[in-house]
Amino acid sequence: MEELKNVLYKRVEKLKKSYRDYENNPYHAKTAHALRVSSRKVRSLLNFLKHTFDEEEYDRLNKELKDSAQIYGRLREFDVLIGLCSEIALRQPDLSDHYSDMFKYLHQERAREMRRTFNKTNIQSTVSAIESIDSAIHALNFEIDGDWDAYIGKRLKKRSQKLAEDYENVDMTDYEAVHDIRKRAKKLRYAARYFGGLTSKKHKKIMKRAKKIQDQFGEVTDARINQHLLDQLAEKVDDENLKMTFQYMSRIEEQARQPWAVEIK
């Protein structure tokens, strides 16, 4: 059990560092992203073990971490969108004569979201969630039938088979289903990566498959989020030139949402 807890300790320490890095430099897209990823990894590992400890405790910890991560969700959306618009502007420099105004506007909106993450309530929520998970892990007692090696291996295999089955049968026009599979792929990937070393079962292949699904479906879900945000901005702005520029970008993202599939090996 100590080896299991050590995995969790390291992820919580990484979460602490990620929050500190964000505090030090919230202007960098990577620090906001790293903070959300660190939180998601801890949640994924707890989810993998959710049947081995108190259900109410799991629900409490998961909710605190989820609520905290959502504070930075909109900020992350703007970072992704700015990156996307930068790529489009480089590929299609003549698409709009108002790129400069567009980027100025996007960075202003990004700055507004960044400031919101530092209001008193949001700081308290994040710090409380980190402190709560830190103290809780030291007190958790995991119980299973059998040994950890067999438990982890069996659970990884079961989740991997279910994920592959749902991936093969998914309707790519059903966004909610695609989004759900992507989230499960992330959880499986992190569980295989950090718990895989504690089992004799092969886990690297499982991790690789999960990452493939996560990356592929990530393009679909990111395109949908980007298009939705671009449509919101187009409705919000008064400047007709900006409105048209956001609409151009939205159409490009709509094309990126066309369904496709790749073979999982």
N, C-alpha and C positions, 0 to 999 in steps of 0.2 A: 504493500500500500504506500510505502514511503516513496518509491519510484514514481508512482502515479501522482502523488501530491507534489513531487518535485517538478513534474511537467507543468502542473497548474501554477506553482509558485513562480516559475520562470515567465509564464505568460502574463501573470499579474504584474510582475516587476517590469515587463516590457510595456504593459498598459500605463503604468505610472510614468515611465520615461517618455512615452508618446505624449502624454498630457503635458508633461513638463516642456517637451520640445515645442508643443503647440503654443503654450504660454509664452515661450521665449521668442517664437517667430510664427505668429498666426497669418502672416502675409504670404507664406510659402504654401502652395497647394499640397505639397508632399506631407507636411506636418498634420494638416487636417485629415488627409486620407489615412495616414498611418495611425492616427488616433482611432478612427472608426474601424479600421482593420484589426487593431489590437483588441478592441472591445469585442468585435465579432468572433475573434479566435477564442477568447475566454468563454463566450456564450456557446460556441460550437462544442467545445470540450465538455462543458457542463451538460449540454444537451445529450451528448454521447453517453454520459454517465447518469442521466436523470433517473433511471430506474434503480440505481444502487444507493440512493440516499433519499431523505425526506422530500416528498413531493411539494409540500408548501414552501419549503426552503428553496427548492429549485425555482418555483414560480416567482418567489420574491426576488431572488438574485437576478434571474433572467429579465424581469420587468425593470429593475433598477438600471441594469446595463443597457437595455433596449431604449428606455426613455432618455438616458444620457446620450447615447449615440445619435438619437434623432435630433438632438440639439444642433448637431453639426451636419445634418443631412442636406439642408438647403444650401449651405456653404459649399459642400462637396458638389452639388449639382451645378452651381455656378462655375466652379473650377473646371469640371468636365466640359461644360458648355463653352467656356472661354478657350479651352484647348481645341475643341472641335472647330469653332469659328476661326481660330488661327490657322488650322489646317486648310479649311475651305478658302480662306483669303489668300493663302499661298498658292493653292491649286488653281483658283479662279480669280485672279486679281482684278479682272474687269467686270465681275459680277455686280459690284456696287461701287459707287463713287463716294460712299459714306462709311467706309470701314472704320476710319479713325473715330468718328462720332459714336459708332456702335461699340467699339472697344472701350471708349471712355465711359459710356453708359454702363456697360457690363461690369467694369471694375468699380464703378460707384455703387452698383447694386451689391457686388461682392463685399465691398467694404462695410455696407450697411448690415449685411448678414454676419460678418465677422464681429462687428461691435455688439450685435445681439447676443452672441455666444458668451460675451463677457459681462452680461448683466448679473446682478447679485443672485437671482434665482437660478440661473443656468450654471453659474460657477458652483453654487452650493449643491445642485443636483449631481454634477459630475464628480466633485470631490467626495460627496457622500456615497455615491455608487462605488467608487474605487476603494474607499475605506471599508465599505461593507463587504465587498468581495474578498478583500485582503484578509479581514478578520475571520470571515466565514470559512474560508478554505482551511485555515488552521484547525478549525473545530469540526469539520465534516468527517463523518465516519461512513465509509463505503462498505456495503454488504452485497455479496454475490453468492450464488450457488456454484461451487467449483473454484478453479484458480483463475487469476487475472489473464494469464496467457491465452487460455481457451476462450474466456469471455470476450476479450478484445477482438481476437481473430474471428470468432463467430459473428460478432456484431458488425464488424467491418464487411465481412462477406455478405451478410444478409442485406445491409444497406446498399452495398454496391450492386447486387443483383436487382434489387427493386428500382434503383436509379436507372440502370441500363434498360430495364424493361419499360419504364415510363418514358424514357428518352426516345426509344424506338417507336413508341405508339403515340407520341404527343402530336396534337394539332398545332402547327406553328402559327396559326392565326389566332389561337387562344392565348392571349398575353398572360392571363393569370396563371395558366398551367405552365407556361414557359418560365415565368418568374419564380414559381414555386420550385420547379426542378433546378433552376439555377441556384436558389438558396440552399437546397438540399445538397447540391454538388459541392458548394462551399463548405458546408458542415462536414461532409464526408472527407473532403480533401484535407481539412485541418485535423480531423480526428486521425486519419491515416498517417499524416505527417508527424504529429506529436505523440500519438499513442502507439503507432506502428512498431516502434523500436522495442516495445514492451511485450511483443508477441512473437512467437516463432513462425506465425503465418506470414506469407508474402503480402506486403502492403504497398510497395512502390508502384505496382501495376494499378492497384485500386486508386492510388493518389493521382497517377497520370491520367487515368480515364476521367476521374472527377474534374480535373483541371481542364481537360478538353471540353467537357460539357459546359463548365462554368464560363470559359472564354467565349465559346460559340454563342451561348445564350446571352452572355453579357453584352455582346454587340447588339442583339435584338432589343434587350431591355433598355440599354443606354440610349439607343436611337429613339425609343418611344418616350423616355423621360426628356431627352433633349427636345424632341418635337413639341411635347406638351409645354415645356418651359418657353420655347420660342413663340408658340402661339399665345401664351399668357403675356409675354413681353410686347408682342405686336398689338394686342388689345389695350395694353396699359399705356403705351407711349402716345404722346400727342403729335410728335414730329412725324410727318408723313414719310419722309425719307428713311427714318429709322424703322418705321412700321413696315415699309416695303422690304428693307434689308432683312429684317427678322422673318418676314414671310418667305423670302427667297431661301433662307437657311432652313426654314421649316420644310419646304418642299424637298430639299435635298435629303433631309433626315427621313422624310416619309418614304423616299425611294430606298433608303438603307434598311427599312423595316420589312422588305420583301422576304418571305420565308425561304429557308434553304436548310439542308441537312448534310451532315458528314457521317461517314462510317466510323464507328467506334471500334478500335482494335485493342 
